[in-house]
Amino acid sequence: MSEVLENKEVQKIYIDARGPRFSATITTVVLSIGLVSHNVWLLVAQGLFFLIGATKGPQFTPYGFIFKKVIRPRLKKEAPTEDVRPPKFAQSVGFIFAFVAILGVVVDRSLIFAAAISFALAAAFLNAAFNYCLGCQMYLLIRRFTTK
């Protein structure tokens, strides 16, 4: 039984590469508001969206749904696609930062809260403004050094 699983090739899933950038734009706004207002519920919601993106894929987040139903039909160019695994990894990194920020609120350490949100905000801004996904690049680096 284990031989069959080892020989089975992993099915790659491709997504519209413009979707994660759209999501990063909304995430940048949400995290900015959360940082300024110290609204922990906004951060909890964003953390849940990160968790959905990390486990199911960014195309299943509320931002992905908005992109699919509202934005994508209005785009005229053919969609560039990308493997879903790097954005999923980036979503998991975002979730870790959101979790640490929430933990900062729980232990009443505003510096931890601000630092964690700031790191997630910086990564989201890089993707939104410059189409540079820091988490995706981390994923590719890790794969390069761990894959034979």
N, C-alpha and C positions, 0 to 999 in steps of 0.2 A: 504494500500500500504506500509506503513512504517513497519508493522508487518512482511511482506514478506522479506524486506531488513534486518531487525534485526535478523531473524532466518536463513538467508542465510549464510552458512559457507564461509569464505575467502579461495579462492583457493591458495595453496602454490606453489610457483615456485622454483625449485631447479636448481642450476647451478654447473658446474664443479668447485670444490673448488680450483683448481690449477690456474684458470684464473685470479682471483683477485690478487694472488701473482705475477703472470707474469706482470700484469698491474702495480702493485706497484713497480716492478723493473724498468720499463720504466719511471714511474712517478718520481722515485728517481733521475734518470739521468736528466730528463727534469727540475725538480725543482732545482737540483744542478747547472745546467747550467744557469737557470734563476736567481738564487741567486748570482752567481759569475759575470754574465754579466749584470745584471740589465735589461735584455731584457723583457720589459713589454708585447710584442706580444707573446712571448713564454708562458708567464703566462696567457694571455688571452686565448690562445688555450687550455692550460691545464685546465683552469677554465671552458671552454665550455665542455671539456671531462668529468669533474666532474659533470657538470649540466646534461649531457646526462645520466651518470651513476646514478645520484640521481633520475631522473624522470622516465627513461625507464628501467634502470638496467645496471649493469656493463658489461653485455654480449653484449650490443648494442653500446659500445664505440668503437672508432677506435682500441684501444689496445685489447679489447675483440674480435673484428673481426680478428685481426692478430692472436690471440691465437687460435680462432676457425678454421681458414683456414690454418695456417702454423704450429703452434706448436702442437696442440692437435692430429692431425693425426699421428704425429711422436712418440707420447707417447705410450708405450706398456701396462702399468698397467691399470687396471680398474679404472675409474675416481671416486674419492670420491666426493660426492655432499654435498651442503649446501643450506640452505634457502637463498633466494636472499635478504630478508629484511635487515639483518645486513650489508652486503656490500653496499646496496643502501643508508643506513643511513651514512655509512662511506664516501661515495661519496659526500653526502650533506655536511658533516663536511668539507671535502676537498674543496668543492665549497665555503663555507663561508670563509675559510682561503684565498683562491685565490681572492675572492671579496674584502676582507679587504686589501690584499696586493696591489691590483690594486687601491683601494681607497687611500692607502698610496702614490702611485705614483701621483695620481691626486692632492692631497693636498700638494705634495712635502715634504713628511715626510719619509725619507729613513729608519728610525728606524722601523716604522710601516710596511713598505714593507718587510724589512729583518726579522722582528719577525714573521710575518704571514707566510711567505714562510718557515721559519725555523721550525715552528710548523708542517706545512703540510709535509715538508721534513722528519722530525723525525718520523711522523706516517707512511709515506710511507716506510721509511727505516726499521722500525720495522717489517712491513709486509713482505717486500722483503727479509730481511736477516734472520728473526727469525720466520716467519709465524705467527706473532702475530698482529692481526688486532685491533688496538686501538679503532677505530670507531665502529667496531663490538662489542667489549666488552662494550663500552659505551651504545650501543643499548640494549644489553642484560640486563645491569644494570637498565636502564630506564624502560624496560619492566617488570623487576622483581618488581620494586617499584610502578609501576602504574597499573599493572594488578591485578585484584582481584582473 
